[in-house]
Amino acid sequence: MTPDKTIVTRAEIERGLREVGLQAGDVALVHSSLSAMGWVEGGPVTVIEALLSVLDPDRGTLVLPTLCQSDKERRFETWDIERSPSDVGAITEAGRLHPDAIRSNHPTHSIAAIGALAEAIASCHELAQGRPSPWGPAAFGIGSPWEKLYGLDAHYLFLGTTTSCNTMGHFAQAEFVRSVVAQVASDRRDGFAAELREWRRDGVWPNFGFAICEEWLAAKGAMRYATIGDATLRATRAKVNVDTTLEKLNTEPETFLGTDFLDWLERARAAAGGGPIDD
């Protein structure tokens, strides 16, 4: 134990989770930082146990991002669904190694799920398609776990992290560019799609700092807060997170997107008849 750190128990973690409205039978997607809480008795496994205790895996489902971010240029070559570790924190790696965890099959944006809907959420990630992204069309495609979490309106928790770790924001980006391209005249769609960034291919993308999402969600009353040890637990829902991001992308892109993408967007909208893009 490190004496100068706050001691955090499983009971305290459970209390904080319930304080933001998490309960048995829910689906929860969790971004996390173990060190932000202080010194957690039992380490990352305790956090997983606390989450599962509140959710009740016979009824609820825990979902953790198990993203592979190291060795960036070789991730599609080195991916091993059984052995590739999660690079986004000790809690996610503990979840991946849980005996009941089911991991989705994607080299960069996999998830690990435990509980009642684990198989339904994690299955067929490699077959997803229909949404471009810098990590290929399967990452956030139709049928991906990220789309399923949106459809389920999962609780979206940031335990010791901010919305800068907003992977559902990447789903929103992919959905936005899909909807823009879909409304371009059919004989010009391939050309506009070819300008988008893809794996190992330069191009435009609606990049922005996801930390701003908290401001947008708080303004809508869609963020709840609790304290666990030294960490802030932020809680929202998947749908309002994505829908708010899409709203901002459609109506205020010039306030937070780069000029290269804005040029692409202006040309694409002109090719679709102009005006905001509606799905």
C-alpha positions in Angstrom: 0.0 0.0 0.0 1.1 3.5 -0.8 0.5 5.5 2.5 -0.2 8.8 0.8 -3.0 7.4 -1.4 -6.6 7.2 -0.5 -7.7 3.7 0.3 -10.7 2.6 -1.8 -12.9 -0.5 -0.9 -15.2 -2.5 -3.0 -18.1 -1.2 -0.9 -17.2 2.4 -1.8 -17.0 1.6 -5.5 -20.5 -0.1 -5.3 -21.9 2.9 -3.5 -20.6 5.3 -6.2 -22.0 3.2 -9.0 -25.4 3.1 -7.4 -25.3 6.9 -6.7 -25.2 7.6 -10.5 -28.1 5.3 -11.1 -26.6 2.0 -12.0 -28.6 -1.0 -11.0 -29.1 -4.8 -11.6 -30.1 -5.6 -15.1 -28.5 -2.7 -16.7 -25.9 -2.7 -19.5 -22.9 -0.5 -18.7 -19.9 0.5 -20.8 -17.1 1.7 -18.6 -13.9 3.7 -19.3 -11.6 3.7 -16.3 -8.4 4.7 -14.5 -7.4 2.6 -11.5 -4.8 5.0 -10.3 -7.1 8.0 -10.3 -9.1 6.4 -7.5 -6.2 6.0 -5.1 -5.2 2.6 -3.7 -7.9 0.1 -4.4 -8.0 -2.9 -2.1 -7.5 -5.9 -4.3 -6.6 -3.9 -7.4 -8.4 -4.0 -10.7 -10.2 -7.3 -10.0 -12.0 -5.5 -7.1 -13.4 -2.9 -9.5 -14.6 -5.7 -11.9 -16.2 -7.5 -8.9 -17.9 -4.3 -7.7 -19.3 -3.6 -11.2 -20.6 -7.1 -11.6 -22.1 -7.0 -8.1 -24.2 -4.0 -8.9 -25.2 -5.1 -12.4 -25.9 -8.8 -11.4 -24.4 -10.7 -14.5 -27.4 -13.0 -14.5 -29.5 -10.0 -15.6 -27.1 -7.2 -16.5 -24.0 -6.8 -18.6 -20.6 -5.2 -18.1 -18.8 -4.0 -21.3 -15.2 -2.8 -21.3 -13.2 -1.3 -24.2 -10.2 -3.6 -24.8 -8.5 -1.5 -27.4 -5.1 -2.3 -28.9 -3.2 1.0 -29.3 0.5 0.0 -29.0 2.5 -1.0 -32.1 0.1 1.2 -34.0 1.1 0.4 -37.6 1.0 -3.4 -37.1 -2.2 -3.9 -35.1 -4.0 -5.6 -37.9 -1.1 -8.0 -38.4 -0.4 -8.8 -34.7 -4.0 -9.1 -33.5 -4.8 -12.2 -31.5 -8.2 -12.2 -29.9 -7.1 -14.5 -27.1 -3.7 -12.9 -26.3 -3.6 -9.3 -27.4 -3.8 -7.3 -24.2 -6.0 -4.3 -23.7 -3.9 -1.1 -23.8 -6.4 1.2 -22.1 -5.9 0.4 -18.4 -5.5 -2.3 -15.8 -9.3 -2.5 -15.2 -10.0 -3.3 -18.8 -7.3 -5.9 -18.9 -8.7 -7.5 -15.7 -12.1 -7.6 -17.4 -10.6 -9.2 -20.5 -9.0 -11.9 -18.4 -12.2 -12.6 -16.4 -13.3 -16.3 -17.0 -16.7 -15.3 -18.2 -15.6 -12.5 -20.5 -16.4 -12.7 -24.3 -14.2 -10.5 -26.4 -15.2 -9.1 -29.8 -13.0 -9.8 -32.8 -11.5 -6.5 -34.0 -7.8 -5.6 -34.0 -8.1 -2.0 -32.8 -11.5 -1.5 -31.2 -12.6 -4.7 -29.5 -14.7 -4.9 -26.4 -14.9 -7.5 -23.6 -18.4 -8.2 -22.2 -19.5 -10.1 -19.1 -23.1 -11.0 -18.3 -26.5 -11.7 -19.7 -26.0 -10.0 -23.1 -22.3 -10.6 -23.5 -22.4 -12.9 -26.5 -25.1 -10.8 -28.2 -23.0 -7.6 -27.9 -19.6 -9.1 -28.7 -20.5 -11.4 -31.5 -19.8 -10.8 -35.2 -17.6 -7.6 -34.8 -15.4 -8.8 -37.7 -18.4 -8.9 -40.0 -19.6 -5.4 -39.3 -19.6 -3.0 -42.2 -21.1 0.2 -43.7 -19.4 2.9 -41.7 -16.0 4.2 -42.8 -13.4 5.0 -40.2 -9.6 5.2 -39.8 -9.7 1.7 -38.4 -11.7 0.1 -41.2 -15.4 -0.3 -41.8 -15.9 -3.0 -39.2 -14.7 -1.0 -36.2 -17.9 1.0 -35.8 -19.9 -0.6 -38.6 -23.4 -1.9 -38.8 -23.6 -4.8 -36.4 -20.5 -3.8 -34.3 -20.7 -3.8 -30.5 -20.6 0.0 -30.6 -23.7 0.2 -32.6 -25.4 -2.4 -30.3 -24.4 -0.4 -27.2 -26.0 2.7 -28.9 -29.2 0.6 -29.6 -29.3 -0.6 -26.0 -28.8 2.9 -24.7 -26.1 1.6 -22.4 -25.1 3.4 -19.2 -21.8 5.1 -20.2 -19.5 5.5 -17.2 -16.2 7.4 -17.0 -14.5 6.2 -13.8 -11.6 8.4 -13.0 -11.5 9.5 -16.7 -13.1 12.4 -18.6 -15.1 12.2 -21.8 -11.8 12.6 -23.6 -11.9 8.8 -23.5 -15.2 8.8 -25.5 -15.0 5.8 -27.8 -18.7 6.2 -28.6 -17.7 9.5 -30.0 -15.8 7.6 -32.7 -19.0 5.7 -33.5 -20.7 9.2 -33.9 -17.9 10.3 -36.2 -18.3 7.2 -38.4 -22.1 7.6 -38.5 -21.8 11.2 -39.4 -19.5 10.7 -42.4 -21.7 7.7 -43.5 -24.8 9.9 -43.5 -23.0 12.7 -45.4 -21.7 10.3 -48.1 -25.1 8.6 -48.4 -26.7 11.9 -49.5 -24.1 12.7 -52.1 -25.3 12.1 -55.7 -24.8 8.4 -56.4 -22.3 8.9 -59.2 -20.0 11.0 -56.9 -20.2 9.0 -53.6 -17.1 6.9 -54.3 -15.0 9.9 -54.9 -16.0 11.6 -51.7 -15.6 8.4 -49.7 -12.1 8.0 -51.1 -11.1 11.3 -49.5 -11.8 10.0 -46.0 -9.1 8.8 -43.8 -8.7 5.0 -43.8 -6.3 2.5 -42.2 -2.8 3.5 -43.5 -4.4 5.9 -45.9 -4.2 9.7 -45.4 -7.4 11.7 -45.7 -9.9 13.9 -43.9 -11.8 13.0 -40.8 -13.9 15.0 -38.3 -11.3 15.0 -35.5 -11.9 17.0 -32.4 -11.2 16.8 -28.7 -13.9 14.6 -27.0 -13.4 16.4 -23.7 -15.9 19.0 -24.9 -18.6 16.3 -24.9 -18.9 16.7 -21.2 -19.8 20.4 -21.6 -22.5 19.5 -24.2 -24.0 16.7 -22.1 -23.9 18.7 -18.8 -25.8 21.5 -20.6 -28.6 19.0 -21.4 -28.6 17.7 -17.8 -27.4 14.4 -19.1 -24.4 13.9 -16.8 -24.4 12.5 -13.3 -21.5 12.6 -10.9 -20.2 10.7 -7.9 -16.9 10.5 -6.1 -15.0 7.2 -5.5 -11.8 7.7 -3.6 -9.9 10.5 -5.3 -11.7 9.9 -8.6 -14.8 11.5 -10.2 -17.3 9.1 -11.7 -19.1 10.6 -14.6 -22.2 8.9 -15.9 -24.3 9.5 -19.0 -26.1 7.3 -21.6 -24.9 6.0 -25.0 -27.7 7.5 -27.0 -27.6 11.0 -25.7 -23.8 11.0 -26.0 -23.9 10.0 -29.7 -27.0 12.0 -30.6 -25.6 15.2 -29.1 -22.3 14.7 -30.9 -24.2 14.1 -34.2 -26.3 17.2 -33.5 -23.1 19.3 -33.0 -21.4 17.8 -36.1 -24.5 18.6 -38.2 -25.2 22.1 -36.9 -21.9 23.6 -35.6 -19.0 21.8 -37.3 -17.2 25.1 -37.9 -16.8 25.6 -34.1 -14.7 22.6 -33.4 -13.6 20.8 -36.7 -10.5 21.5 -38.8 -10.5 23.4 -42.1 -9.5 20.3 -44.1 -12.6 18.4 -43.1 -14.8 21.5 -43.3 -13.8 21.9 -46.9 -14.7 18.3 -47.6 -18.0 18.7 -45.8 -18.9 21.9 -47.7 -18.2 20.2 -51.0 -20.1 17.0 -50.0 -23.1 19.0 -48.9 -23.1 20.9 -52.2 -23.1 17.6 -54.0 -26.1 16.6 -51.9 -28.0 19.8 -52.6 -26.7 21.9 -49.7 -27.8 22.5 -46.1 -27.5 20.4 -43.0 -27.2 16.6 -43.5 -30.1 14.6 -42.1 -30.1 10.8 -42.1 
